[in-house]
Amino acid sequence: MGGMGKTTLTQLAYNDDRVKSHFDMRQWVCVSDPYDEIKIAKAIIGKDAPSSNELDEVLQCMSKSIQGKRFLLVLDDVWTDDPKKWEQLKVPLIQSGAKGSRILVTTRKLEVANMMRATRNMINLGELSDEYCLSIFNHMAFSDRDVHEFGDISKEIVKKCKGLPLAAKTLGSLMQNKRTMREWKELLNSKIWDLEKVEQEVFQPLFLSYYDLSPTIKSCLLYCATFPKDYEFKRDDLIKLWMAQDYVISKGNKSKGTTGDAVFDNLVARSFFQNFDEDRKTGRITSCKMHDIVHDFVQFLTKNECLIIDHGEETTNKSKVLDDKVRHLTLRYVPEGPLVISSYNCKKLRTLATFDSGITTIDPNLILQLKCLRTLNLSDNSIKELPEEIGELIHLRYIDLSYNDDLEKLPDTICGLYNLSTLCLRFCSKLKKLPENMGNLISLKHLYVTGCRVLELPKGIRRLTSLQTLDVCRCGGDNDEAFQIGDMRKLNLEGSLRIQLVGDATDKSEVEKAQLSDKKLFHLTFVFQRQTNNSSSSSSVEILNALRPSPDLESLDIWDYNGTTWPNWMQSLHNLRFLNLSYGTQCEVWPLGKLEYLERLTLYWTYGVRKVGVEFLGLEDQTSFRIRSPPLILFPKLKQLEFFYMSYWEEWEGVEEWTKEDSEITIMPCLSELTIENCALLKALPDFVFKTPLQTLRIPGSERLVERYQEGNGEWAKISATNPNIRIIRGWS
């Protein structure tokens, strides 16, 4: 049964250190339904998978990728019991892998084990004992409280879990904040467990958590039924979709109701989401998936409103019909060609989405039926153009056309969508320009154009005072009718922003007009794109100085900056936590040691650097450390320090006569990771590095350092004496 722990047990085996060391390669593939041999084979190949969708070509590539290797392959959640499909994948796996390779499969169906002829090696997971369920329940419910507070009631509640670990986990998380005996007895005496239908028995662990949600959060959870199984939800995109349906409101107006971030975090806490990816910088969850049982559960609850139809299914499955109750329609596997849904009544749809499809055009008559539509997701198709009739859909709030490689332009009528809040055009690689009247989109809050060929934004965008997100802004050029960096001053941008500067055509006075210091941005990226020499343009140093961001900025990237000094505002970034300086800089000195909140510093391909002196630490010279009142801490919060491809870097200067014991200066007291990769000329590390709490030192491609810090020699002895648990990585992992 779903939720019994098959995938969890498999993960424990897959991540066991003994298993890791035993196999040459391991690969985990989420199969789900439908079974797609090409998708599975590409997942086995990994990042080197071919773009072709020809089965023979992909299987040949897969065979090559595992040739002679002892591999462990996990096929998670297999439903298909068609032996022909399995044989196509099995034969090259068996023929190419080395002796001792293993394939581990999770499934709910005995027929799958029979098809794979694996019944002799089959593990049937039984129910957990009440003791183990109680352990799981207590772990979730009493993380910071006395387990005995409601101990007797806990035991009675756990009996109702019927050995299902997911039930114990879900009920435990439900009771985390329940402090009264009445609340616990309400759970114990709930009659929800008496439902007899099979579907409801499977969903019993989830019903109680669901009914404990507020109406807003319920609506947001149920909207997830519009996505296929095993879909990876992007946090920010999902929140914008909720906003498009008026389930939640934007961050900027919290007083009106629940924000999307609060809803997302609540669903995470209640175990409705899993398989999290986190932002490396902030630790914030950026994406997640939904367990199959939970997905089945929300689809069960929304079977009259949400409908997912696979191409061809409408003619073979008469039970799936689009009546006037359906509000959210998802189409999958629509073949290459026009999108036509002539047999359905679409007049009351609020969501239309496609997945794994190849749509090239959209029937204008279909568009005219969708007068109530709020969300249109046509991403990852082959759409060449949108019909002019798109302008008739005045209730549209969200349009996603990302990854339509053939899309060259948008119709002007799209500018009449005065309710449109989000427009996603990511990686529409042939899209060269946006409609001139974009300034009419008075409700637009989020515009995404990363990966487009759009060289200039329309001037009218400066009128979009509601705009909060503009992921990329290319500034410079001599077209006065195009959006310039100075036009940003009226935009209330927040979050992340990437500014591409055509350095030779950017004027300092124009940059100052942008007033970036007033923007509530978390992350900023400056990219200098140098073109021809132009004596009338401002220098890179002047431009960067004029780009002064808010002192509250937490993350900054500077790319291709060719100035000889750093900006005069760098020391004012008192809240800066992450700094990335990459490519082309000629700066010799980075006085960064006094940035009190800096946690990670990365320097990448900085050609001008030959020596890193004490100025890097924030000291004026070798003697300035001796007399200090009060004591000074340099790089007080720095945890990760990274240097990559610094081809001319030869010397990293230490602090003479400095010892940690008698100095009034402390250097990098939190440093745990130091990476110096492909810095071939660097001779040695300064002594103060080994007086930090360094845990990991990575030096692949830095030959002189690799030779100097070989295990067993004198330098190694000095390191191990001060950092006995340090791990030095000398080669490529």
N, C-alpha and C positions, 0 to 999 in steps of 0.2 A: 504494500500500500504506500501511496505517496506520503512523504513526511516521516518514514520509518528510520531514516538515517543512512541510506545507501550511499549518497554522494558524500556525506560527512565522513563515513568510514573510509571511503575510497581516498578522500583528501588526506586523511591521516597516514594511510599507506604511501600515497604519492609523495608526501613531504617528509617522510621518515629519512633520517640521515643515512641509514643502512641501505635503503632503496636508492637514494640519490647516488651513493658511491658505487652501487652495483651496476648501474646502467650507463651506457655511453650517452644516451639522450632520453629525455622524457617529453611527452607531449600530451596535453589535455585538450580534448575536443568536446564541446557541448553539441550533441547531435540533435536532440528534440525531434519535432515532427514539423514538416516532412523530412524524410531522409534524403540528403543531397550529397551524392558521391563526390561531386566536384568541390563543393564547399568543405567536406571533410578532408579530402586529399590536400587541398590548399592549406587548411589549418595544420595538418601534419607537417607540411613543408615549412610553414612559418613565413618569416619576412621575405624570403626569396621566392615566394610563390609566383608563377607566371600570370600574366594578365589574361591569357587565353582561357576560354571556357570549353575547349575541346577535351572531352574526357580522356582520350588516349594520351594526348600531350601532357595533361596534368598528372596522370598516373605515372607516366615515364619520369617526369620530374620528381614525383614523390619517391619512386624507386631509387633514383639517384641520390636523393637526400638522406636515405637511410641505409644505403649500400654498405654492407659489412659492419654495421653498427648494432650493438645490443641495445635495443630500445624498449621502453615501457610506454605503451599507448593506452590512454584512458578514453573510452567512448562513453560519455556520460548521457544518460537518459535516452536510450534507444527504444523506439516504438515499432519501427518497420520490421516485419517478419518475412519479407520477400527474399528468398534465398538468392535469386538472380542478382539483386542489388548488392547483397553482402559478398557474393563471390567475386564481383568486379573489384572490390576493394581488398578482399582477403588475399587473393592470389599474389599480387605484387608485394604485399606486406610479408608474406611467408617466404617468397623467393628471394627478397632483397635483404631482409634483416639477418643479423648474425644469430648463431645458436644461443639460446637463452633469452631471446626477446619474449616479451609478454604483452598480451592485450587484455585489458581489464575493462569490463563492461558493466554499467548499471542500467537496470530496466525494471519496469513494473510487470512485464509480460513473460510468462513461462515460454510462450511461443518463440520469443527472441532467443532464449537459451537453446531451445530445440533447433532452431534454424542454424545457429552457430555451432551445433554439436558440442555444446559445452556443459551439458547437464551433469557430467561427472565432476566438474570443477565449479559447481554452482554453490553459492552461499545464500541461503534464505535467511534474511534478517527477521528474527522474531520480535515480539514486544519486549520492551524494557521492563524490568521488575519495578514495583512501586518504590523500592529503595533508591534505584538509580533515577527514576523520574522525580522523586522528592529532592534528590541532590541537585538536579538541573533547576527545578522550580525554586529551591531555596537560594541558589546562586543568583538567579535573576531577581527574585522578590526581596531579598534581604541583603543587598550588597553592602549596606552601611548600617544595618540594624541587627538587633538580637533575633536570631533564628527562632527562639522559643516564644516570641511574642504572640504569634498565632499558630503555634506548632501543631496543635490537635486539628484545627480546621484545615491547615495545610495538607495534612495526611489524607483527610477526607476529599479535598479538592483533587489531589493527585490521583486518587483512585479513579476519578472520572476521566483522566487522560488516557486510560486504556493502553498504557505502555507506549504511547506515541511521543517521542522526544520533542517534536515540533509543538505539540500541545503543551507540554510542560514548560517549554521555553516561552511560548506566547502568553500562557496564563501567568507565569512568573513575572514577565515584563508588565503585564496588565496590573499586577498588584504592587508594583514598585512604590506607588505614591498613595496607596490605600492605608489609612491610619486608624480607621474605626472598626469595631467589631461588626457593626451593621453592614458596612461595605463588604466585609469578608463573608458574612452569612448570606448576603444577597447573591454572591457568586456561588456559594455552596448550594443554595436552594434553587438556583436558576433552572427553569424547565426547558431551556434551549436544548439541553442534552437529550431530551426525550424525542426529538424529531426522528422519524423512522426512514425517510428516504435515503437511498444510498448516497446521493450527492451530499445530502446534509450530514450524513455520518462522517464523510471525508472532511467536511468543512467545519465540523464541531469545534476543533481547536481555535478557529478563527472568528466564529460568530460572536463570542463574548467580547473580544478585542474590538471587533467592528462596531458593536452596539455601544461601546464606551466612547466612541469617537464623536466629536461635535459634527453637526450637519455639514459644515464647511469641509472638514477633513474627510468625511465620508464621500462627498462629491468628488474631491480630488483623487481619492483612492480608486473610486469606481471608474474615473476617466482613464485609468491605466488599462482598462479592458479594451481600449481601442488599439493597443499595440500587440504585435505577435509575441508568442512565447520566446523566452531567452533574449528579448530585446534589451539593449543597454540604454537605460534612461540617462540622459545628460541633465544634471540638476537644473541648470539655468534654463535650458530649453523647456523642460517639463513645467517649470514654474510659469514661464510665459504662456504656455498652452493653457494652464489653469486660469491665468489672467484673461486670456481671450474668451473664455467661457463665463467670465464674471464670478468664478468661484473664490478667487482671492484678489487682493488689491496690491498695488506696487509698494515698494519699501518707503517711498517718499511721503506716504499718507497713512501711517500706521494707525492713526486714531479711528479710522473708518472700519477696521476689522482685522482679520487674521492675515498676516503676510505669507507669501509663498515659502520663504525660508523656514518659518515656524512650522508650517504644515509638513514640509519635507522632513525636517528633523524629527517631528512627532512620529511620522510613519517609519522612520529609521529606528526610533526608540521602541516602537511596538513590533519590530521584527517583520514588518510587511515588505521591507526591502532587504537585500543582501548583496554579497559580492561587490564590495565597495572599492572604488578607486579614489585616492586622495591627492589633493594638490601638494606637490613636494614642498612648496614654500609655506603654505598656511596650515596644512593638515586638514583642510576642509574637504568634506566628501564632494566629489565632482560628478560621479556617475555611480550607477548601481543597477542591479537586476532584480527581478521578482521571482521568487520561488514558483515552480510550476503549480504547486497546490494553491498558492495564493492567487496566481493568475486564473486558474480554473474557478476559484472562489469568486473573484470579482466579475468574471464572465457569467457565472451562474446568476449573480445578483443583478446583472445588467442585460440579461438575454433578450429583453424586449426593446432595449434602447441602443445597445452597441452590437454591431455585427461585423465580423471578419469573414470575407468571402475570398477563397482562392479561385483563380481563373479556371473556368470550366465547372466549378462546383455548383453554380447556380442551375445548371441543367441536369445534374446528377443527384442533387440533394434538395428535394422539394420542401424539406422542413425549414430551409433557410430562405425566407422571402423578405423583401424590403417593404413592410407595410408602413402605415403612417405613424407608427409609434417609434420607429427607428430614428435616432437623432445623430448617431455617429457611425459612419461607414468606413471600413478599411478594406482595401482591395490588395491582393497579393498575386504576384506572378502574372501580371497583365503583360502579354507578349508585345514585342515591338510593333508599333503602329499607333493609331488614334485611340484616345480614351472615349469610349461610347458606352453609356449605360441606359439605353433606350427602353429597356423592359422594366425599369424601376420607377417608382414615384420618389423623386428626390427633393420635393418642394420644401420639406420640413427639416432637411439635414442641417446640422450645425457644424459637423466635422466631415471632411472628405480627405482621406489619406491613402497613399499607395506605398507599398514596400516590395522590394525585389522585383521591380517592373522595368519595362523598357519603352514607356510611352513617348511618342514623338510629337503628337499634336493632340489638341483637346477639341472635342466637338462643341461649337458655339451654342448649339441647342441645349447641350447639357449644362453649360454655364448659366444659361437663362433660366434653368429650373432651380438653381441653387440660391434663390433670393434670400434665404435665412442663414446662409453659411457664415460662420465666424472663423473657422480654421481651414486652411487649404494647404496640405503638405504634399507636394509633388517632387520632393527631393530625390536625387539619385535616379533620374530617368534620362531620356535622350530628347527632351523637349527642345524644339528649335525656335518656337515662338508661342506666345500666348495670344488668344483671340482678343480683339478689341472689346468684346462683351464683358471682359473681366471687370470693367468699370461699373457695371450694373450691380455688382455685389457690394452694396454700400454698407453691409453689416460686417464685412470682413475685418478681423482684428489681427490675424496672423497668416502670413504667407511664407512658405519655405520652398525655395526653388534651388537650393544648394546642390552642387555636384551634377548639374545639367551641363555637360561639356559642350553641347551644341547650341546653347542659348546665346544669341548674339545681341538681342535688344529686347527691351520691355515696351509694351504699347503705352502711348501717352495717356490713355484712359485710366491707367492704374493710379495716376495722380489725383483722380477724383474720389479715391477711397478715404474719405475724411475720418473714418473710424480706425484706420489701420494703425496698429501699435508696433508690430514687429515685421520686418522684411529681411529675410535671410537669403543672401545671394552668394554664400561662400563657395569658392572654387567653381564658379561658372567661368571657365577659363577663356571663353571667346567673347564674354560680355565686355564691350569696350567703353560704353557710356551709359549713363542713366538719363531718364527723361528730364527735359529742361524744367518742367513744372513740379519738380519734387517738393518745392517749397509749399505746395498746397496740401501736403500730407500733415495737417496741423496736429494730429494725434500721435504721430510717429515718435516712438521712444527708443527703438532699438534698430539700428541699421548695420548689417554685417556684409562686408565686401572683400574679406580676406580671400586671396587667390584669384580675384577677378583681374581682367586686363584694363579695368577702369583707370585711366591715367589722370582724369580730372573729375572732380565732383561738381555738380551743378551749383551755381551761385546761390540759388534759392534755398539751399539747405541751411543757410545762416538764419532763415526765418523760423526754423523748427525749434522753438524755445522749449518744447517738451522733450527734445532728444537727449537721452541719457547715455546711450551706447553708440559709439562710432568706432568700430574696431580698428580701422586703418584710415589714415588721412594723408594723402600724398600732396605735399605743398611745394610751391615753386612753379616756375614757368611764367610766361609773359602774356597769358590769356586773362585779361581783366574780367571776362565773363565767367570765369571758373571760380570755384570756391578757393579762397586763400586762407592761410593759417590765421590771419587776423580776424577772419569771420567767425572764429570759434568763441569770441568773447561773449556772445549772447547765448551760447549753448550751455546747458546745465549738465555737462558730461560727468560721469562717475565710472567707477570700476577700472577697466583697462583701456589704454589707448596707445596705438602705434602711429607715430608721426614719421613719414618718409620725407626727407628734406633734399630737394635738388639744390645742393649747396651753392652752385655758381649762379643760381637764379633766385636766391632767397635773400630778402632784404631785412636787415636787423630791425628797422622801424616797423615793418609788417609783422615780424615775429612778436615784438613787444605788445602789439595790439591783442594778441591771443589771450593774454592775462591767465596763463596756465596756473598761476599761484592761487587763483580763486576756484579752481576745479577740484572736486572731491574725488580724486583719482587714487586708487590703490597701487596701480602698476602703470608705469610709463616706459615706452620704448622709443628712442630716437635713432633713426637710421639716416646717415648722411650718404646721399647718392651724388657723387661728384660727376660733373659733365665737362663742359669746355671751360677754359679760363675766361673769366669776365672781370675786368678790373673794377667795374662799377658795383659788383656784388660785395656783400659783407663777408669777412673771414669766418671760418668755422668756429674760431674762439668767440667772436662777437655773437654769432648766431646761438651758440650753446649758452653763453651767458644770458642772452635775452630769453631763453626758454626756461627761465627759473620756475620750477614747480612749487606746489604747496609744501610747506615744511612738514605736513602730515603724511607725505608720500612714504610708502613702505617698501616699494620695489621699483628698481630702475635698471634698464638696459640701455647701453650706448654702443651703437654699431658703426664701424667705418669712420670714426672721428679722426681727422688728420691734424688736429691742432696740437700745439706744443705745450699747452698748459691746461690744467683742469678748470672747470667752471668755477666762478667766484661764489656760487651758492652751495657747493657740495657740502661744506661744513655746517650749513644751516639745516640740513635734512636730519633733524634730531630723532625722527622716528623711523629712519631707513633701516630695513631688516635684510634686504637682498639686493646685491649690486653685481651686475654683469657688464664687464668692459671687454668688447670683442672687436677684433680686426682693425688693423691699420693705424692704431694710435702711435704717435711719435712721442708721447709724454714719458719722461723719465721718472718723475716723482708723483706719487699718489699719497698725499697726507690724509690717510683714512683711519688711522688708529684711534682717533678721538670720536668716531661715530659710535655713540654709546649703545645703540640697539642693533648694530649690524650682526646678523647671524650667519650669513653665507656670502662669501666674496669669490667671484669667478673672473679670471683674466684669461682671455682666449685670443691667441694669434696676435699679440701686441708686438709688432715688429721692432718698435723703437727701443725696447727695453734691453739694456746690456747689464745693468746693475740695479739691484733693489737695495737702497740705502736705509738708514735709520729714519729718514724723512717719511718713509712708508708707515712707520709706527706712530708718526705724529711728533717726533723729536726734532729739534733744530740741528743738533750735532751730537757727537759722542759724549760730550760732557754735561749735557742738559739733564741727564737722569740723576745726577749726584745730589743735588739739593732740591728737594720737593716738599712743599707744604701747601695743601694737604697731599698725601700720597696719591700718585697718579696710576690709573688702570688703563692700559692701552688695549684696544679691541676687547672690551670687557665682556661682550656677549657672543663673540665669534665662535661658531661651532665647526663650520666647514670652510676650508680655504683651498681653492683650486686654481692651478695654472696649467694651461694647455697650449701646446705648439708655440712656445716662445723660443723661436729658433736661435736668437742671438743672445739670450740671457746666460751670462757666465758667472755672476757673483751675487750672492745674497748676504749682505753685510749683517753681522751680529752687533751686539752692544758690548763694547770692550769693558772689561773689569766689572761686568754686571753679574751679580748672583742674586737669585731669588730671595735668599735668606736676609741679606743686609741692605737691599735696595728699597728705595721709596717708590719704586715703579714695579707694577705687576703687568706681565705681558701675556695676553691670550689665555686667561685662566679657565676658559670653557672649551678650548679647541679639542675636538675629538677626531676629526678627519682632515688629513692633508693629502692633496693629490697634486703631483707634479708629473704630467704626462707629456712625452715627446719634447722634453726640454734637454736636448742632447748635450749642450755645452755647460750646463750648470755643474759646478764642481762639488759643492758641499752645502749642507744646511746650517743655519746659524745655531749656536748652542742653546739659545733661549727656546727653540722649538721643542727640545727634549726635556724641558722643565715644565711643559704644559701637560695636561692630562690626555695626551694623544693616544688614541686607541688604534687607528688605522692610518698607515702611510702607503700611498700608492705611487709608484715611480716607474711604470712601464714606459719603455721608449726613451728613458733618460739614462743613457749608458753609463755616464760617469758616476751618477748616484747609485745605480745598481751595483757597480763594481766597488764603490766605497763602502756600502752598507751590506756587504755579503755576510751571511751568518758565520760567526766564528772569528772574524778579525777584530782589530782593536776598536774600530768605530762601532761595530755591532755591540761589543761589550759595554761601551759607554751608553748606548741607547737602552739596552736591556737592563742596565743598572738603575736607570731613572724611570723607565717605563716597562716593567717586567711583563706586562700583558699585551704589549703592542703587537699588531699584526702588520707585517710589511709585505706588500704585493708588488713583486718585481716584474712579473710577466703579464701577458694579456689574459684576462679571465674569460 
